[in-house]
C-alpha cells in the first residue's frame, strides 16, 4: 500500500529565486497533545523519507524508538538506511504528536542544513495551527532558531532554556483565550495553560550524548502524560 503523501507540492513548485517554501503539509492529528515545531526541513537531497525529521543522521526517531519501544532502531530500516514512515505516522497518530515548523518560507545563506544560516522570510501562523489542535498541551521546540522565532512571532517575552518551559498566554489582544488556556490540558501548571517546552536538539551536531537526549525527552513525555 502506498504511503499517504505529506509533500506540499504547491509550495515545492513555488520555491525559487533563493526562497524555499515549506515542502511538507502540517501533520496535525485531531487528538494531538504535543506540537513539535522545528525551524525548517533540511534540503531535500538530505532526506530519506518525505516526512518530518527526514535526515537519516538526525536522531529524533531513534530517541522516540528508544523511549517507547526500548529500541533506538524501532523506526529504522537499517538495510535501506531509511526511516519507516508508515510506522512513524501511525505511532504519531496514536500518541497524539503533531509536527510543523516555525518558518513557512526561508532563504538559506549557505548550502547546508544549519539553522544558523537560515533567514526567515515568512514565519508560520502558529495561532492558525493551534485552532486545529483543541487537545494540545504543549508546543515543543528543539533548537535555538525555532525557539527565538516562535517567541518573536507570538510575543512571548520569556524564552525557555533547554529542558524547561514557559506558559503561553494570549498576547495578541484578541478574545481567543481558549487557544492559550486549553481546558483539555492536563499539565501541572497552575492555570492548566498551553506550555512552550524546549528540548535539546536531536541533531548530532548538538553537543549532548544520545542517552542524555533520551533522558530529557523521556522526562518531557512523562510530564505531559504521554
Secondary structure, DSSP 8 states (H G I E B T S, - for coil): ------B-HHHHHH-BTTEEE--B--B--TT-SEEEEES----GGGBSSSSSS-BTT--HHHHHHHHHHS-TTTTEETTTTEE-HHHHHHHHHHHTEEEEESEEEEEESSSS--GGGEEEEEE--HHHHHTT-TT--EEEE-SHHHHHHHHHHHT--S---TTEEEE----SSSS-HHHHS-TT---SSTT---EEEE----STTSSS-HHHHHHHHHHHHHHHT-
